[in-house]
Amino acid sequence: MTHEQQIAAVKRYTIDKLGEDSTGHGMDHINRVVKMAKKIALGEGVDPFLPVAAAYLHDTIDEKLVASVDEAKEELWTYLEQNGFEANDIFTIMDVIANISFAHTLDKGEIHLSKVGQIVRDADWLDAIGATGIIRAVYYGGAHHEKIYDPRIKPRENMSHEEYRNLDDETIINHFYEKILKLAGMLQTPTAKQIAVHRQAILKDFLTEFHNEWDNKC
């Protein structure tokens, strides 16, 4: 199979797995991450084939979205083999998508990623920053019945992976402080860091405006 055919195959796989997602991880998110991964790869002088393939697949084994991560990995590995991906490329893709979650950094600290991994993680995290990131955070919080905000509930600090996944008493606004505002400072590619500047400013302006309105200051 050609690279073009292989990319088409992984896109079909992702549509099958996430086409009906209603938590902010559906194909609109996937397509934005794919486009951004390609943009970053070209900006960094990297062949976009593996970044694009991994970007399409990056949420198909996400613990938030699948019943069994191990089974999802096994199914995906088999699918990639059946569609002509070389063993080294499969290993790269699987390593990338298994290690780009923000939650993994909470227990493991900063994770060493290949250049492909840096590109895909940056592309994914950029979609959590800025105007689109704000909408996705609200969408995800609503899907999980989170409160919008409660000033009595403070943002959590120094969380473990398990604590981060516990959404009891979580609020949508706290999620910005617990995760989203931190992402820009954790990006690894120069291309992504440049893109993040404007998006981070939008986040900060939004939160300032939100708190002013909540407190009837404006």
N, C-alpha and C positions, 0 to 999 in steps of 0.2 A: 504493500500500500504506500502511496505517496504521503508526505507530511500533511498535505491538504486533506486527503481522505481520512487520515488519522485524527486530525482536529475535528472534522465533521463527526467522526465516530464518538469522540469524547463529549462533544456537544449534545449528541443524541442521548448519551448515557445520563448526562446531567439533567436534561429535560425530563427524562423518565423518572429520575430520583427526586428532583426539586421543583418540577414544573408547577406543582400545586401548593408550594410553600406559602404560608401566610404569616411568617415571623420576621420578614425583612431579609430572608436569605434565598429568595426566589430568583428566577431568571433575569429579572431587571437588575438585581444586584450582581449576579454572575456576569452578565454582559458588560456592565460597567467595569468590573474588576478585570475582565479579559482585555478590554480596550486600554485600560490604564497599564496593565502588565506589558502589553505590546509597546505602549508609549515609553514606559520606563526602560524596557529592554533596549529599544532603539537609541534612547538617550544615553544609555550606559555602554553601547557598542556590543550588545549581546544578541545572538541569534534568538528571535522571539519564539521559536517552535516550542521548546520545553516550558518557558514561562506561560505561554498561552494555554498549552495543554493542562498544566498544573492549575492555572487560574480557573479554567472551566471546572475542574474536579475538586477544588479546594474545600468545598463544604459537603462533599458526598460521604465523608467519613466523620463528620463533626459530631462529637458526643451529644451536642444539644439536639441534633436532628435525626439521629439513627438509633434504633433499638440496641444494636450491638456493634461497637466499633470494630472488633475483631472480624466479625462476619462481613461487615461492609468492606474492610480492607481486602479480605480474601476474594470477595466477589469482584472488586475493582481490579485486583491484580490479574485474575483470570480473564477479565474482559480486555485488558490492555494486551495481554499475550495473544488473545484471539484476534486482535486487530493489528498485529504486526509490530508492536512496539518492541524495541530491543531491550534486553534485560537491564543494561545500564540505565537506559532512559526510564524504565519502569521503577527502578530503585530510586532514581533521582526524584521522580514525581511523587512517589509514596513518602519519601523522606521529607519532602517539602510540605506536603499537605498534612502530615502528621505532626509538624513542629511549628506551624505559623500562628497558632491560636494564642491570643493574649493570656488566656488562662494558664497556659503552660509556663509562662515566664514567672508566675507567682510562686511556684514551688522550685523551679529550676534556675531562676535568674535569667539573665540574657543568654539566649540559645545561639550557638554558632550555626549559622546558616550558609549554605552555598550561595553563589551569586544568584542562581535561579531562585532560591528560597528567599533571599533578600528582596528580589524584584516582586515576587508574588505576595509576600507578606506586606510590603509597602503598598502595593496596589489594593489589597484587601483593606488595610487599615485606613488608607486615604478615603475609602468609601464610607468610613465611620466619622469622618471629619467634615465640617462645613455644613451647608444647607441640607444636602442629601443625608448626611449623617444624623442631623437633628431629626429629620422625618423618620429615619429608620429606627432611631432610639425610641421615639414615641410609639411607632408601630409595634415594635417588639415588646415594649412595656405594656401596651394595651392588650396584646395577644396573651400576655401572662398575668393580666389583671393587676398590674402594679398601680399604686397611687401615683398621681402626677408629682406631688411634693408634700412633704410634711416636715416643717422646720424642727419638730421634736426628734426626728430620725436623722442622725448625723451620717455623713458619708463614712463608709468603713475604710480603715487603713490597715496596711500590712496583712492583707488577706491571704489565706491559703487558697489553693485551687478549689478545694471542696467548699470553703466558705464563700468564694466568689460565685459558685454555681447555686448557692442557696438564695432563693429570691424572697424568702420570708422577710417582710418588713422592708423590702427594697422599694425605692421610688425612682421614677424616671429621671428626675433631676439629679439625684445622687449618683446615678450611673455615669453622668458626665464627669463628675469629680473622681469617681473610683476608677474609671477607665479612659473615657474618650479624650479628655483634656491631656492625658499623658502620652497619647499615641504619637503626636507630632515629634516629641523629643526622643522617641524610640525608633524613628525611621532610619534606615541605613544607607539608602542610595542618595547621592546628591540630587538627582532628578526629582525624586519624591519629596525631599526636604524643601526644595524650591516651591513645588506645587502646594505644599502644606501651609506655607506662610499665610496666604490669603484665607484658606479654609479655617485655620486656627483663629484668625481674627474674627471670622463670622461666628464661630462657637462662643468666643468670649463676649462679643457684643450681644449675642442672644441671651446668654446667662445673666449679663448685667441688666438687660431690659426685662427679663423674666422676673428677677428679684425686685426690681423697682416697681413693676406692675403688681406683683404679689403683695408688696407692702404699701401699695397705693401712694407711691412717691411720684408717680407721673400719670 
